[in-house]
Amino acid sequence: MLFGLACEGVTDQITIENILCGYFENPDFDQEITQLQPLFDETDQQQKGFGGWQMLLEYLTTTRFRDDVLNNRFVVIQLDTDISNETGFDVSQVNAENQPLTPEVLITHVIAKLVITIDNGETGFYQRHSENIIFCISVHSLECWLYAHHNQKSLSKPKITGCYKALSYLLPKTEKTYRCYDELSRDFQKHKNIDVVAEKDPSFRVFIQELAKIEGRIKPKLD
């Protein structure tokens, strides 16, 4: 497969899948994408096994993850930063002066934690395969990206907290299901919508910049 997705849950997976289809301007791109963590049953569109950040961290230390990196051209690792200061993850969201870190700085700290976790499974594995691993870190939740798209009003600053609640208020039928998030993120299959949200949300912009770095390695394969 071209892309493997290692995420907290299946709602994150389908959102990222739609972003990949839109960014690389190929609606059939989903045939090149597979769900690695948590596993996903295509037949009934249900998650298989456990998700969440703890299971994601555990997966990153396993032989299965290392095999997945070798058997997929790229592996996308997604995480919401709202859990970063929880025990077991231990990445602070504030600086020494107790001021919130900028999204860009927080993302670098979270990625550093994930790299350490990967290398705990096998020393130096990340360094040897870093060109095939893409981090997708949403501050503080992936729902903030969806909110930035669906809220047409201008914001004085990006909304990065309480985004699921705000999204549910904006779209009352929102629910944490694969099908719902497929519908919520389907607009990302159009590149123009990606560009708009990249202007509005800093962590979304960082992810899109990561995709831009590999664009030259993807397009020739698709043409």
N, C-alpha and C positions, 0 to 999 in steps of 0.2 A: 504493500500500500504506500501511497505517497504521504499521507498524514495519518498518524495515530493520535488520539486524544486521551490525555490523562487528566481528569478533572475531579472536582468534588462531587458532582452529580450529573445525571443525564440532562437536566435542564441547561446546565452549562455547556454540555457537549453539543446539543442541537443548536444553541445560539452561536457557538464558535463555528460549527459546520456551515451555517448560513453566512457568517462573515467571510469564511474562506471562499465559498462559492461566489460571493459578490466581489471580493477583492480581486480574485483572479479571473473574474468575468466569465465564469463557466457554470451554468445552472446544473450541469450534470457532474459537477466536481464531487458531489457526495459519494459517487461510486469509487472515488479514490481515498475515502476517509473511513477509518475504522475506530471503534470505541475500545479503548484499552482498560481504563479504570474510571468508574466502575464498568463492569461488563454490561452489555445491553442485548436484550432479546429483540431482534428485528420483527419477529412474528407478531408479538402482542405489544410491542413498543413499551416494554417495562425494564426497569433496572434489574440486573441479576447480581445478587450479593450486596455487600455493604459499600456505601459511599462515605463522604465526609472527609474533612482534612486529615484526621488521624489515619484513616485507611489509605489516603493518598500518600502521606509520608511513609507509611509502612511499605507500600507498593514500590516507592522509589529506591528502597534498599534491596529489593529482591532480584533474583535471577530472572524472573519474568519480565521485569522492567528492562533489564539489560538486553535480554533477547528481543524485546519489542523495539528498542532503539536500533538494534542491528537489522531487524526485519522490516522496518518502516523507514522511508527516506527522511521523514521529519517526525518528531514527537512533540506535540504541544502540551505543556504542563500549565494547567489553570488553577488559580487559587484566589479566593476573596481575602482581602486584608483585614476584614472585621474581626478575624480570629487570631490575628498575629500576636497579640499580647497574652493569649491564654497559656496556661501552664502546659508545657510540652512543645509549644512553638517558640515562645519566649523572644519575640521581636517587638520591641517597644514602638509605639506610635508617636512618641514625643521625644524631643531632644533633651539635652542636659538642663535647659532652662524651663523644662516642662511645657514647651510650645509644640504644637502638632507639627510633625514632619511634613514637608511637601509631598504630594503623591509620588513625584519622581524619586525622591530620596527614600521614601518608604519602600517603593518597589525594589530599589537596589538592595536594601537590607533583607527583604523577603527572599529575593533571588539568592542572596548569599547563604541564607538558611537552607534553601532547597539544594543548592550545590553541595553544601556540607552533608546533607542527608543522602544525596546520591553517592557521594564518595565514601560515606559510611558503609555502603553496600559493597563497594570495591574501590579501593584507593586509586585515584587518578582517572576514574572512568569518565567523569564529566569533561575533564580537560581533553581527553582523547576523542570525545564525540560531541563537543560543544557546538560544532557547526550543524549538527542534526537535531539539536534540542532548542525549542523555542518556548520562552516563558510568556504566559498570558496572565498578568496580575491585575485584578480589578480592585480599585480603591473606591469604597470599601466593600462593594459588592457588584456583581455583574448586573444586578437590577438597575444600578446607576446608569449603565450604558443604555439600557432599554428605556429608562425614564428620560434620559437626554434626547432620545429619538422621538418618543411619543409626546413629550411636552413641547409644544410649539412656542411657548412663551420665552422671552429673553430672560436669562438669569444673570444677576450681577456677579455671581461666582458659581463654579460647578457644584452640583449637589452630590455629596459623597457619603451622606449618612441618611438613614431612614428611607432608603430608596424603594424597598419592597412595599412599605406602607404607602409611600407617595404614589408608586405605580398602581397599586390596588385602588387608591382613591381616584386616580385619573382614569383607570380602566377597571371598573368594579368586578368584571368577570375573570380577573387575573387569578390563576391558581398555579401551584407548584407542580405542574405536570409537563411531561415531554411535549404533548400535543399543544398545550397552551403556549409554551415558550417557543415552539416552532412557529406558531402564528405571530407571536409578539416580535420575533426576530426576523421574520421572512423578508421584511423590507431591506434588510442588510444584504440581500442578494443583488441589490442595485448599488453600484459603486458610488453614485452621487449621495446616497444616504449615509454611507460609511464616511465620506468626506465631511459631511455636515457634523456628525457626532464627533469625529476626530478634532474638529475645531472647538467643540463644547466641553469635552471630557478629557482630562489630562491622561488618565491611565489607559483609556481607549486609544488615545493618540500614540502612547508608547508601544502598545501592541501592534498597531498598524505600521509603525516605523520598523518594528522587527520583521513584519511580513515584507516590507519594502526591501529589506536587506537580502531576502532570498528570491525575490521576484525573477531575477535573471536566471536562477537555477530551476525555476518552475515553468515559465512560459515556453521555452523550447520543447519541453516534454509534452506540453499540451497541444502545441501547434501541429 
